[in-house]
Amino acid sequence: MRKLSFLYLLLSLIISTSAHASTSSFTGQTIDVADGDMITVLNQNNERIKIRLAGIDTPEGSQVYGNQATQFTVSKVSGKRVRIFPETTDRYGRTVAMVLINGENLNEQIVASGNGWVYRKYCTADYCNDWLKLEKAARDARIGLWTDRNSQPPWEWRAEHRNGKSNGSGDNVSVVTAAVAGAGSSTTYHGNRRSHVFHGPSCRDYNCKNCTVRLGSYQDAVGAGYRAHRECVKE
């Protein structure tokens, strides 16, 4: 299936190149991974190019499993040379592209491993049908984000937070607030993106330099792979 998908990809790229002769693939060194579906590469001219992986959507950083999805991409490409097949430029100026690492399609790997969804609104090429099958296989096997049967697609999550629940940062919303059961109020925990320890408002390190991941409840924090600060956070 993956060989067939790759052939579809090559065919689509050939057609695209014929229609847009100015667009061609290039190699770059991965110098940053912002989240599961966005990386930055340094091209041969030492230019920093932000890449939005085409056809897929991974959980936002504040969603359950957002950190794990990011770490998957980090494990695949951080510091490595990749080949970029540009498709278009999005409204944020990012290059939307297929990314190949050691001849393997990273976009497809993310879906197959349960670290992202097929972005149905934008993935319309023939190979997207194969990706949907890979997504279903990951969901049926309950791997990755599919360990939670109620996983919410990130495009739905963003839409909800744009409609009165966001912090005004558009697609990169970083604050989620949810009522803590029995508390009668709302609490937002701050997760340390390096140590994966989360802090409550009463913690001394609540606003530490690396405490940039907002988690809506104790359960959300634990589900996202964080552990409570043992001295100041109680379930």
LINURSUL-V165581 format. One record per residue. RES is the residue in three letters. SS is DSSP state (alpha for helix, beta for strand, coil for the rest). BURIAL is b if it has 24 or more other C-alpha atoms within 12 Angstrom, else e. Layout:
# LINURSUL-V165581
res = {RES,RES}
ss = {SS,SS}
burial = {BURIAL,BURIAL}
This chain:
# LINURSUL-V165581
res = {MET,ARG,LYS,LEU,SER,PHE,LEU,TYR,LEU,LEU,LEU,SER,LEU,ILE,ILE,SER,THR,SER,ALA,HIS,ALA,SER,THR,SER,SER,PHE,THR,GLY,GLN,THR,ILE,ASP,VAL,ALA,ASP,GLY,ASP,MET,ILE,THR,VAL,LEU,ASN,GLN,ASN,ASN,GLU,ARG,ILE,LYS,ILE,ARG,LEU,ALA,GLY,ILE,ASP,THR,PRO,GLU,GLY,SER,GLN,VAL,TYR,GLY,ASN,GLN,ALA,THR,GLN,PHE,THR,VAL,SER,LYS,VAL,SER,GLY,LYS,ARG,VAL,ARG,ILE,PHE,PRO,GLU,THR,THR,ASP,ARG,TYR,GLY,ARG,THR,VAL,ALA,MET,VAL,LEU,ILE,ASN,GLY,GLU,ASN,LEU,ASN,GLU,GLN,ILE,VAL,ALA,SER,GLY,ASN,GLY,TRP,VAL,TYR,ARG,LYS,TYR,CYS,THR,ALA,ASP,TYR,CYS,ASN,ASP,TRP,LEU,LYS,LEU,GLU,LYS,ALA,ALA,ARG,ASP,ALA,ARG,ILE,GLY,LEU,TRP,THR,ASP,ARG,ASN,SER,GLN,PRO,PRO,TRP,GLU,TRP,ARG,ALA,GLU,HIS,ARG,ASN,GLY,LYS,SER,ASN,GLY,SER,GLY,ASP,ASN,VAL,SER,VAL,VAL,THR,ALA,ALA,VAL,ALA,GLY,ALA,GLY,SER,SER,THR,THR,TYR,HIS,GLY,ASN,ARG,ARG,SER,HIS,VAL,PHE,HIS,GLY,PRO,SER,CYS,ARG,ASP,TYR,ASN,CYS,LYS,ASN,CYS,THR,VAL,ARG,LEU,GLY,SER,TYR,GLN,ASP,ALA,VAL,GLY,ALA,GLY,TYR,ARG,ALA,HIS,ARG,GLU,CYS,VAL,LYS,GLU}
ss = {coil,alpha,alpha,alpha,alpha,alpha,alpha,alpha,alpha,alpha,alpha,alpha,alpha,alpha,alpha,alpha,alpha,alpha,alpha,coil,coil,coil,coil,coil,coil,beta,beta,beta,beta,beta,beta,beta,beta,beta,beta,coil,coil,beta,beta,beta,beta,beta,coil,coil,coil,coil,coil,beta,beta,beta,beta,beta,beta,coil,coil,beta,beta,coil,coil,coil,coil,coil,coil,coil,coil,alpha,alpha,alpha,alpha,alpha,alpha,alpha,alpha,alpha,alpha,alpha,alpha,coil,coil,coil,beta,beta,beta,beta,beta,beta,beta,beta,beta,coil,coil,coil,coil,coil,beta,beta,beta,beta,beta,beta,beta,coil,coil,beta,beta,alpha,alpha,alpha,alpha,alpha,alpha,alpha,coil,coil,coil,coil,beta,beta,coil,coil,coil,coil,coil,coil,coil,coil,alpha,alpha,alpha,alpha,alpha,alpha,alpha,alpha,alpha,alpha,alpha,alpha,alpha,alpha,alpha,coil,coil,alpha,alpha,alpha,alpha,coil,coil,coil,coil,coil,coil,alpha,alpha,alpha,alpha,alpha,alpha,alpha,alpha,alpha,alpha,alpha,alpha,coil,coil,coil,coil,alpha,alpha,alpha,coil,coil,coil,coil,coil,beta,beta,coil,coil,coil,coil,coil,coil,beta,beta,coil,beta,beta,beta,coil,coil,coil,coil,coil,beta,beta,beta,coil,coil,coil,coil,coil,coil,coil,coil,coil,coil,coil,coil,coil,beta,beta,beta,coil,coil,alpha,alpha,alpha,alpha,alpha,alpha,coil,coil,coil,beta,beta,coil,coil,coil,coil,coil,coil,coil}
burial = {e,b,e,e,b,b,e,e,b,e,e,e,b,e,e,e,e,e,e,e,e,e,e,e,b,e,b,b,b,b,b,b,b,b,b,b,b,b,b,b,b,b,e,e,e,e,e,e,b,b,b,b,b,b,b,b,b,b,b,b,b,b,b,b,b,b,b,b,b,b,b,b,b,b,e,b,b,b,e,b,b,b,b,b,b,b,b,b,e,e,e,e,e,e,b,b,b,b,b,b,b,e,e,e,b,b,b,b,b,b,b,b,b,b,b,b,b,b,b,e,e,e,b,e,b,e,b,b,b,b,b,b,e,b,b,e,e,b,b,e,e,e,b,b,b,b,e,e,e,e,b,b,b,b,b,e,b,b,e,e,b,e,e,e,e,e,e,e,e,e,b,b,b,b,b,b,b,b,e,e,e,e,e,e,e,e,b,b,b,b,b,b,b,e,e,b,b,b,b,b,e,e,e,e,e,b,e,e,e,e,b,b,b,b,b,b,b,b,b,b,b,b,b,b,b,b,b,b,b,e,e,e,b,e,e}
